[in-house]
Amino acid sequence: MVNKILFITLSNIGDVILTLPVLDSLRKKFPEAKVTVICGARARGIFEGNPDIQRLIVYEKRSSLRENIKLLIFLWKERFEAVVDLRNSFFGVLLAARYKTSFYTRIPKDVKHAKDRHLYKIGRILKGLHAAEAGKSLHFSGASREKVDSLLKEGGIGQSDKFIVISAGARSHTKRWPKERFVELIKRLSKELPVKIVLVGDKNDEPTNEYIAQNTGALNLGAKTSLSELGYLIKRAGLLVTNDSAALHLASYLNVSVVAVFGITSDAKYGPWSEHSFVVKKEISCRPCQKAQCRFGTLECIFLVKTEDVFRAVKEIFTSKSQEPRARSRDNFKRILIARTDRIGDVLLSTPVIKALRDRFPQSYIAMMVSPYAKDIVAGNPYLDKVIVLDKEGKHKGWFRSVKLVRELKKEKFDLALILHPASRVHLLTFLSGIPRRIGYDRKLGFLLTDAIKHTKQLGEKHESEYNLDLLRYLGIEAKDRSLFMPVRIDSEKWVQGFFKQEAVNETDRLLALNPAASCPSKIWPVERFAQAADRLAQKYGFKILVISSAKDYKLADNLIKHMHSAAINLAGKTSITQLAGILKRCQLFISNDSGPVHIACAVGTPVISIFARNQAGLSPKRWGPVGARDRILHKAACIECLAHNCQKGFACLKAISVEDVISAADSILKV
């Protein structure tokens, strides 16, 4: 039987909260025992007013020797039967007790979390110690509840209102996610969820909280609550978004859902332990370094965490009705490389893979390797952490120069490479860089893969985007969202606005875009027919006409305009990929040969009429057609056997598509 317990805890608030499960377990095993707590000054608010604590002693590190001796004598006279010293202080060493923690307790390596390490220490001296109900050692007085309720009411939050608590501060600047990202997060949460936001923190966090509040309208309760009041506030909210901070441990102790952003510190040791919690992090090779300063001076580990990453975690917890922990993948890939080094349309059709991987592995570091001309397709994609460019015609030309890229890939320490399009160079690069799992198709040095899937794309049995997703299905991952994604940069949007102003294109004007070009002559519909269709649609629907193409197809675009009676703006070679996306986003209709811009239009939501020619399964609209609900495909197979570029019939398949076919397709889109 134990009647008197001395519990010596730590100084920092977060560290003290991590020791509370030990105190709860002690009180559960010895409910009649009188408990004396020694803690640092900053943590006194955790224990003050708690009727289950008989005596609270606030220990000052700078106490004189005389004061320390006086305290030791007092504690000696108390004759404690259990001394639990989690601070490893001289009190624990000098005091005698029936049960006493040891300074030299060796903790197994598999006991990683700080909370569990503390519990292991006490479990070594008291057998049969069981976990107690969460939050028992934190007392919420009636006055605390009334104060918090009053503060919320004054801020426009009633008893029935849903709100999220955000703690944007941390003791160290190396643990702080940028305040600008918190602003972005709050704006998105307020827009997409029926929720209000409450900011918390201490006096040191006030500059950050004031900045966030001014830019979002969030209720700022920073430095307005005691620790117990903060606990009640978090408990009432039911969800905390935070950095690695004391608030994180407070919410965990109360078993409140937590979304925590981690950088240099170890989430395995200091992460949230409540039942429903998410750690948002990026598994770059140097984290967790657990250093006071970033050795590179960049804090890349925390700056790589995007608003989208945190928003996804918050939304999943907030909108979950069952509140069951998220299902885990059978594999746990921390660093993933997606490779697709062919054309822009092909890369765009790969974007559902990026989002599906992010949904399944929200904390993983995901990079994508693309060709230089496809970089803008994925640069700015919120589900990617990095874009790697394979410039086989430039700085990586030749196998010798590729060695430099191998070194770069080795440094990234990827544990999975997903190669969506078979390419000998990519297979060799990923093999030489030592990526342990390499999944792709069994062509072009496919024997270098660890998992080679049979290549049947040439049969055209499904859409290219589905072939991409087949590699995910091989991993047991099914994409929930198959829509294409094309980021349009703000500077590109501004360029489009300036260009339209220069060309006297108004917001109310209806725009028709034409693309007369394609990657080969067998895909190019006659420009004369393009011109006739454009003239008729301009007259019928009042369109202003834009002609787009690459710089090398300028003559083709110019020839189209010369055949038209209507005025047209020639954009051939004048736009970047993202500028083109901004242009197409503004259009009501896009008519194009089978080419990359078709998929850009799909990604930005512009309806497309796509013209196909050759009668080959691998090049068919079934495999390469636009995927939008309002899109139309024109394809008339004129030959039983296609000779491709060696066509002897003057590409009769293209000539079989009439101007009337295009007008009819346009009517079916525009008259809906």
SULBELLIN-V343499 format. One record per pair of residues at least 12 apart in sequence whose ideal C-beta (glycine too) atoms are under 6 Angstrom apart, sorted by the first residue. I is the first residue (numbers start at 0). GAP is how many residues later the second one is. Records with the same first field share a line. If there is no record, write none. Layout:
# SULBELLIN-V343499
I->GAP + GAP
This chain:
# SULBELLIN-V343499
1->28 + 31 + 79 + 80
2->30
3->30 + 76 + 77
4->21 + 28 + 30 + 77
5->30 + 74 + 77
6->16 + 28 + 30 + 77
7->30 + 77 + 79 + 81 + 84
8->30 + 77
9->77
10->29
12->29 + 30 + 233
13->232 + 235
15->23 + 27 + 30
16->232 + 233 + 236
17->96 + 97 + 231
18->67 + 99
19->117 + 233
20->94
21->96 + 97 + 100
22->114
23->108 + 112 + 113
24->104 + 107
27->104
28->100
33->20
34->18 + 19
35->19
36->16 + 19
37->19 + 21
40->17
43->14
44->181 + 182
45->181
48->90 + 92
49->89
74->20
79->17
80->16 + 17
81->15 + 17
82->12 + 14 + 17
83->17 + 38
84->16
85->32
87->15
98->26 + 27
100->20
104->16 + 19
106->13
111->156 + 157
112->156
113->155
114->158
133->121
134->119
137->93
139->88 + 92
143->84 + 85 + 88
144->87
146->82
147->81 + 84 + 85
150->70
154->64
156->39
160->35
161->33
162->33 + 35 + 74
163->31 + 33 + 75
164->33 + 35 + 69 + 72 + 75
165->31 + 33 + 75
166->33 + 34 + 75 + 78 + 80
167->14 + 40
168->32 + 36 + 39
169->73 + 75
173->90
174->68 + 69
175->67
176->66 + 84 + 125
178->29 + 32 + 33
180->126
181->30
182->29 + 32 + 33
183->123
184->122 + 125 + 126
185->30 + 32
187->123
192->125
196->21
197->21 + 23
198->19 + 21 + 23
199->21 + 22 + 30
200->21
201->21
202->20
204->17
205->16 + 17
208->13
230->19
233->17 + 22
234->19 + 21
238->18 + 78
239->18
240->18 + 73
241->18
242->18
243->18 + 21 + 26
247->12 + 24
251->20 + 21 + 22
254->19 + 20
255->18
256->19 + 60
257->14 + 16 + 19
258->19 + 54 + 55
259->12 + 19
260->19 + 44
261->17 + 19
262->38 + 39
263->24 + 25 + 37
264->23 + 25
265->22 + 24
266->12
275->41 + 47
277->35
279->25 + 29 + 30 + 33
280->82
281->19 + 22 + 23 + 83 + 103
282->51 + 52 + 81 + 82
283->17 + 81
284->128
286->14
303->81
305->76
307->74
328->31
332->28 + 31 + 82 + 83
333->30
334->30 + 78 + 79 + 80
335->28 + 30 + 80
336->30 + 77 + 80
337->30 + 80
338->30 + 80 + 87
339->80 + 81
340->30 + 49 + 82 + 85
341->79
342->253
343->30 + 33 + 252
344->251 + 254
346->23 + 27 + 30
347->29 + 136 + 251 + 255
348->115 + 116
349->70 + 118
350->133 + 134
351->113 + 127 + 130
352->115
353->29 + 30
354->28 + 126
355->116 + 121 + 123
357->25
359->117
364->20
365->18 + 19
366->19 + 21
367->16 + 19
368->19 + 21
371->17 + 19
374->12 + 14
375->201 + 202
379->107 + 109
380->106
405->23 + 26 + 27
408->24
409->23
413->21
414->21
415->21
416->13 + 18 + 21
417->21 + 53
418->21
419->48
421->19 + 21 + 22
422->21
423->20 + 21
426->18 + 21
430->17
436->13
437->12
438->12 + 32
440->12 + 14
441->12 + 13
442->12
457->160
458->158
459->157 + 158 + 160 + 162 + 163
462->160
463->159
483->118 + 119
485->95 + 114 + 117 + 118
487->90 + 93 + 94
488->89
491->86 + 87 + 90
492->89
494->84
495->86 + 87
502->66
508->35
509->32 + 33 + 78
510->33 + 75 + 76 + 77
511->25 + 31 + 33 + 77
512->33 + 35 + 71 + 74 + 77
513->16 + 20 + 33 + 77
514->33 + 77 + 82
515->14 + 40 + 44
516->32 + 36 + 39
517->75 + 77
521->91 + 92 + 123
522->70 + 71 + 90
523->69
524->68 + 86 + 129
526->32 + 33 + 36
527->35
528->130
529->30
530->29 + 32 + 33
531->127
532->126 + 129
533->30
534->29 + 30 + 31
535->127
536->129
537->28
544->21 + 23
545->23 + 25
546->13 + 14 + 21 + 23
547->23
548->23
550->22
553->18 + 19
556->13 + 15
580->19 + 23
583->16 + 17 + 20 + 22
584->19
586->19
588->18
589->16 + 18
590->18
591->18
592->18
593->18
597->12 + 28
601->24 + 25 + 26
606->23 + 24 + 62
607->18 + 23
608->23 + 56
609->16 + 23
610->23 + 46
611->23
612->40 + 41
613->28
614->22 + 24 + 27
615->26
620->12 + 14
629->39
631->33
633->23 + 27
635->20 + 21
637->14 + 15 + 18
